[in-house]
Amino acid sequence: MPSPDTRRVLVIMPAWNEGETVGSTVADVLNLHEGYDVLVVDDGSTDDTAAAADAAGATVLRLPFNMGVGGAMRTGFKYASRYDYDAVIQVDSDGQHDPREIAAVIKGLDVADISIGARFAAKGDYKVSGPRRWAMVFLAAVISGLAHTRLTDVTSGFRAGNRRAIAQYLDHYPAEYLGDTIDSLVVAIKSGCRVTQIPVAMRPRQGGTPSHNPAKSAIYLLRSVFALLFAVTRSRSKIAVQEGAV
């Protein structure tokens, strides 16, 4: 097992019509000079996302049609496994995940298989309200109980995984709505993966338009509860993961 300082890290960016921001986000990661490789999974974009990512220095995989974040991330995990990466981290291509926080989130893998960059953990000023906030608090309480550790932001997509997590994700990583956050995390926990969280500060979107509004927040609440109920009925992964590979 490589030491934390020598592990090969793949930054996976799922991107759908993010031509306005993906180039600068890729550049921000590469300019850290941490040796991270960047893979942009162009999720069926109809704009210049793929060209912008390629021009900025990322490796680009293009999906023939939009499969959602879950489908894009599964592609990224397969790439990471095929090219023998020690760890992966998901970074949103809209620039909200601050690349300067990547090292801290990866550091969480010293003690766990999955490390979540948490937005509500006494760092930064990211806020949500109303039904969306209620859903996040409820989900965090339930999943904290399953994980036997306090988690405050289980819907964060800014999360890293080690080889054990990658193997488990390849066995089960849903493409359904919220599956990439709630379902994937619940099944990983049930399959024996250890989870921790690292406080992070978020950045404003670097471009594009947020998709949230009160009506969508209410729908999010209902879908979140349904997604959690569905997730807890899932069977654990049967894949033979590497015990103790953190």
C-alpha positions, -999 to 999 in steps of 0.1 A, spaced: 0 0 0 15 34 -9 21 60 18 -3 89 19 23 111 3 30 88 -27 -5 76 -37 -17 83 -72 -48 105 -71 -73 108 -99 -96 139 -98 -129 129 -115 -151 158 -129 -185 148 -142 -196 176 -165 -228 183 -184 -229 215 -204 -202 231 -182 -182 247 -211 -183 280 -193 -165 268 -162 -149 234 -167 -117 248 -183 -109 271 -154 -118 244 -128 -94 219 -145 -67 247 -146 -72 254 -109 -66 218 -100 -35 214 -123 -21 247 -110 -19 232 -75 11 212 -88 1 183 -65 6 157 -92 -32 150 -95 -44 136 -128 -77 151 -140 -104 131 -158 -134 150 -171 -163 127 -180 -183 147 -205 -219 135 -198 -234 140 -232 -229 178 -234 -242 197 -263 -218 226 -257 -180 229 -259 -174 212 -225 -151 184 -239 -130 209 -260 -126 233 -231 -116 205 -207 -91 191 -232 -76 225 -239 -71 230 -201 -51 198 -198 -76 171 -187 -81 137 -200 -116 136 -214 -140 107 -219 -172 115 -238 -205 97 -230 -228 94 -261 -258 107 -241 -266 122 -207 -264 95 -180 -265 117 -149 -238 121 -123 -240 84 -113 -233 72 -148 -205 96 -152 -189 87 -119 -191 50 -127 -172 57 -159 -146 75 -138 -143 47 -113 -137 22 -141 -110 44 -155 -94 47 -121 -94 9 -116 -81 2 -151 -52 26 -146 -45 15 -110 -51 47 -91 -47 46 -53 -75 72 -47 -101 92 -65 -119 124 -56 -150 139 -72 -148 176 -80 -177 194 -96 -169 211 -128 -189 243 -120 -161 254 -97 -180 252 -64 -156 226 -49 -125 246 -41 -95 226 -55 -74 240 -26 -95 217 -3 -86 185 -22 -55 177 -2 -75 179 31 -103 157 18 -78 131 5 -60 133 39 -92 118 54 -84 86 36 -57 80 62 -84 69 86 -113 59 64 -122 44 30 -145 73 21 -138 110 30 -165 135 25 -158 172 21 -185 186 45 -200 220 39 -218 223 73 -189 215 97 -178 248 111 -159 260 81 -171 284 54 -204 302 51 -223 279 28 -260 279 37 -292 263 26 -327 267 41 -362 254 40 -371 219 28 -337 213 13 -320 220 47 -346 198 65 -338 169 41 -300 173 47 -304 173 85 -326 143 84 -304 123 61 -273 132 80 -289 120 113 -299 87 98 -267 79 79 -246 90 109 -263 63 129 -255 37 102 -219 48 100 -214 51 138 -198 85 133 -211 120 131 -217 132 95 -232 166 88 -233 166 50 -241 133 34 -253 148 2 -219 164 -6 -205 153 -39 -170 165 -29 -158 131 -17 -128 109 -20 -123 71 -20 -95 47 -17 -90 14 -35 -114 -3 -13 -141 23 -20 -134 22 -57 -138 -16 -57 -171 -13 -39 -183 15 -61 -176 -7 -92 -199 -33 -77 -226 -8 -68 -229 28 -78 -264 38 -88 -273 62 -115 -307 72 -100 -315 106 -87 -295 112 -55 -281 77 -59 -246 90 -63 -248 106 -28 -273 88 -6 -276 53 -21 -239 49 -28 -230 60 7 -255 38 25 -245 7 5 -208 14 11 -213 16 48 -234 -16 48 -205 -32 29 -180 -23 55 -164 9 42 -154 33 69 -165 70 64 -152 102 77 -158 139 69 -135 169 65 -148 205 69 -145 224 37 -155 259 25 -174 261 -8 -170 287 -35 -198 304 -55 -205 289 -89 -179 301 -113 -206 303 -140 -240 290 -151 -272 292 -132 -281 274 -100 -310 250 -104 -326 254 -69 -359 272 -62 -386 266 -35 -406 242 -55 -375 221 -64 -364 222 -28 -397 206 -17 -394 180 -44 -358 174 -32 -371 167 4 -396 141 -8 -371 125 -32 -344 124 -5 -367 105 19 -376 81 -8 -340 76 -19 -330 68 17 -357 43 22 -347 27 -11 -310 27 -1 -315 10 32 -333 -19 15 -303 -26 -8 -281 -56 -2 -245 -51 7 -219 -55 -20 -206 -91 -23 -174 -80 -40 -142 -91 -23 -126 -58 -11 -91 -55 3 -95 -57 40 -77 -29 58 -66 -12 26 -67 24 38 
